């Protein structure tokens, strides 16, 4: 990934993205070519692994991986209009761009065709995404027979992380006045999440 110095992500930013993301793209190279699936992952910081699952009918888990696997994680992203920049009024030499946060996570992929392993993963994923709700749903809320049938329909995957390339492109290369304009423009568009991210990363 091309990462100019002013867009390089710090270790804390990478850890936060790994820990607080939703689904990500699992990409593998096989003898038959590239395969990709969007997968909800849970991050185990202590073991430095990402764990997720694929549908049993998905051929990706059955195809041996050539080299490293890649998980592409996406954070906040937003279109940036040049009309928001103070520089537009000053000299007009501005163009549209896109702000975004992303991480390319490389590693060794292991398949876990084991209902116990997959069952533990599903519970962790459920707790991660249900835990903050007023009335969180639990795997135990569903009939055991039904749950066991669902678990037989999926296969676990685990990425042992070998390296991470991450980028936080949030207008850090613009002047203070331009950044003010970006924040105001995003808020006017109703994109509070993107506006807050730019605000937090202003230099």
C-alpha positions as CSV (number, residue, x, y, z in Angstrom):
1,X,0.0,0.0,0.0
2,X,1.3,3.5,-0.8
3,X,1.4,5.4,2.5
4,X,2.8,8.9,2.5
5,X,4.4,9.8,5.8
6,X,1.6,12.2,6.8
7,X,-1.0,9.5,6.4
8,X,0.9,6.7,8.2
9,X,-1.1,5.1,11.0
10,X,0.3,4.8,14.5
11,X,0.2,1.6,16.5
12,X,-2.7,2.7,18.6
13,X,-4.7,3.6,15.5
14,X,-4.0,0.2,14.0
15,X,-5.0,-1.6,17.2
16,X,-8.2,0.4,17.5
17,X,-9.2,-0.4,13.9
18,X,-8.5,-4.1,14.4
19,X,-10.5,-4.2,17.7
20,X,-13.5,-2.1,16.6
21,X,-14.1,-3.0,13.0
22,X,-17.1,-4.8,11.6
23,X,-16.7,-7.0,8.5
24,X,-13.6,-7.0,6.3
25,X,-12.5,-8.5,3.0
26,X,-10.6,-11.8,3.1
27,X,-8.6,-12.2,-0.1
28,X,-6.6,-15.3,-1.0
29,X,-4.6,-16.3,-4.0
30,X,-5.2,-19.9,-5.2
31,X,-4.2,-21.9,-8.1
32,X,-7.5,-20.9,-9.7
33,X,-6.9,-17.2,-9.1
34,X,-7.9,-14.7,-6.5
35,X,-10.9,-15.3,-4.2
36,X,-12.5,-12.8,-1.9
37,X,-15.3,-12.8,0.7
38,X,-16.5,-10.2,3.2
39,X,-16.2,-11.7,6.6
40,X,-17.0,-10.5,10.2
41,X,-13.8,-10.9,12.2
42,X,-13.0,-10.8,15.9
43,X,-9.4,-9.7,16.8
44,X,-7.4,-11.6,19.5
45,X,-4.8,-9.1,20.5
46,X,-2.9,-11.5,22.7
47,X,-2.4,-14.0,20.0
48,X,-2.3,-11.5,17.2
49,X,-4.9,-13.3,15.1
50,X,-8.1,-12.5,13.3
51,X,-10.9,-15.1,13.6
52,X,-13.9,-15.4,11.3
53,X,-16.0,-17.9,9.4
54,X,-17.1,-18.7,5.9
55,X,-20.2,-20.5,4.6
56,X,-19.4,-24.2,4.2
57,X,-20.6,-23.9,0.6
58,X,-18.0,-21.1,-0.1
59,X,-15.1,-22.6,-2.1
60,X,-12.6,-20.1,-0.6
61,X,-11.9,-22.2,2.5
62,X,-11.4,-25.3,0.4
63,X,-8.8,-23.8,-1.9
64,X,-5.2,-23.9,-0.6
65,X,-3.7,-20.4,-0.2
66,X,-0.6,-19.5,-2.2
67,X,1.6,-17.4,0.0
68,X,0.0,-15.0,2.6
69,X,-3.7,-14.3,2.9
70,X,-4.9,-10.7,3.0
71,X,-7.6,-9.1,5.1
72,X,-8.6,-5.6,4.0
73,X,-10.2,-3.6,6.8
74,X,-12.1,-0.4,6.3
75,X,-12.6,2.4,8.7
76,X,-14.4,5.7,8.2
77,X,-14.5,7.0,4.6
78,X,-16.0,10.1,2.9
79,X,-15.9,12.2,-0.3
80,X,-14.2,15.6,0.1
81,X,-15.5,18.4,-2.1
82,X,-13.0,21.0,-3.2
83,X,-15.7,23.6,-2.6
84,X,-15.1,23.1,1.2
85,X,-11.5,24.4,1.0
86,X,-10.5,27.9,1.8
87,X,-7.9,27.4,-0.9
88,X,-10.7,27.3,-3.5
89,X,-11.5,31.0,-2.8
90,X,-7.8,31.9,-2.6
91,X,-6.5,30.5,-5.8
92,X,-8.8,27.8,-7.1
93,X,-6.1,25.1,-7.5
94,X,-8.0,22.4,-5.7
95,X,-9.5,19.0,-6.7
96,X,-11.9,16.5,-5.1
97,X,-10.5,13.7,-3.0
98,X,-11.5,10.9,-0.7
99,X,-10.7,10.6,3.0
100,X,-10.4,7.1,4.4
101,X,-9.0,4.8,7.0
102,X,-7.8,1.3,6.0
103,X,-5.5,-1.5,7.0
104,X,-4.1,-4.3,4.9
105,X,-3.5,-7.2,7.3
106,X,-1.3,-10.1,5.9
107,X,-0.9,-13.5,7.5
108,X,-1.0,-17.2,7.4
109,X,-4.6,-18.6,7.1
110,X,-5.7,-21.7,9.0
111,X,-9.1,-23.4,8.5
112,X,-10.9,-24.7,11.5
113,X,-13.6,-27.3,10.5
114,X,-14.5,-27.9,14.1
115,X,-17.9,-27.2,15.5
116,X,-16.5,-26.4,19.0
117,X,-14.0,-23.9,17.6
118,X,-16.7,-22.3,15.4
119,X,-19.2,-22.3,18.3
120,X,-16.8,-20.4,20.5
121,X,-16.1,-17.9,17.7
122,X,-19.8,-17.3,17.0
123,X,-20.3,-16.5,20.7
124,X,-17.4,-14.1,20.7
125,X,-18.7,-12.3,17.6
126,X,-22.2,-12.2,19.0
127,X,-21.0,-10.8,22.3
128,X,-18.9,-8.2,20.6
129,X,-21.7,-6.8,18.5
130,X,-24.6,-7.4,20.9
131,X,-22.8,-6.4,24.1
132,X,-23.7,-2.7,24.1
133,X,-27.4,-3.2,23.3
134,X,-30.1,-2.6,25.9
135,X,-31.4,-6.1,25.4
136,X,-28.6,-8.1,23.8
137,X,-29.4,-11.2,21.9
138,X,-27.5,-14.4,23.0
139,X,-26.7,-17.6,21.0
140,X,-28.5,-19.3,23.9
141,X,-31.7,-17.5,22.9
142,X,-32.1,-19.8,19.9
143,X,-33.0,-23.5,20.2
144,X,-29.9,-25.7,20.6
145,X,-30.8,-28.0,17.7
146,X,-31.2,-24.9,15.4
147,X,-27.8,-23.5,16.5
148,X,-26.0,-26.8,15.9
149,X,-27.5,-26.9,12.4
150,X,-26.3,-23.4,11.7
151,X,-22.8,-24.2,13.0
152,X,-22.5,-27.2,10.7
153,X,-23.2,-24.8,7.8
154,X,-20.0,-22.7,8.5
155,X,-16.3,-23.2,8.7
156,X,-13.8,-21.2,10.9
157,X,-10.8,-19.3,9.5
158,X,-8.0,-17.8,11.5
159,X,-5.4,-15.3,10.2
160,X,-2.1,-15.3,12.1
161,X,-0.9,-11.8,11.4
162,X,2.6,-11.4,9.9
163,X,2.5,-7.7,8.9
164,X,0.1,-4.8,8.7
165,X,0.1,-1.8,6.3
166,X,-2.3,0.9,7.5
167,X,-3.3,4.3,6.2
168,X,-5.2,7.2,7.9
169,X,-6.0,9.8,5.1
170,X,-8.0,12.5,6.9
171,X,-6.9,15.8,5.3
172,X,-3.7,16.0,7.4
173,X,-2.0,17.4,4.3
174,X,-4.3,20.4,4.1
175,X,-4.0,23.8,5.7
176,X,-5.8,24.5,9.0
177,X,-8.4,26.7,7.1
178,X,-9.0,23.9,4.6
179,X,-9.4,21.3,7.4
180,X,-11.9,23.6,9.1
181,X,-13.8,23.7,5.8
182,X,-13.7,19.9,5.4
183,X,-15.1,19.4,9.0
184,X,-17.9,21.9,8.4
185,X,-18.7,20.4,5.0
186,X,-18.9,16.9,6.3
187,X,-21.1,18.0,9.2
188,X,-23.4,19.9,6.8
189,X,-23.7,16.7,4.8
190,X,-24.7,14.9,8.0
191,X,-21.5,12.8,8.2
192,X,-20.6,13.4,11.9
193,X,-18.4,10.3,12.1
194,X,-16.2,11.4,9.2
195,X,-16.1,15.0,10.5
196,X,-15.1,13.8,14.0
197,X,-12.3,11.6,12.5
198,X,-10.9,14.6,10.6
199,X,-11.1,16.7,13.7
200,X,-9.3,14.2,15.8
201,X,-6.5,13.8,13.3
202,X,-5.8,17.5,12.4
203,X,-2.2,18.4,12.7
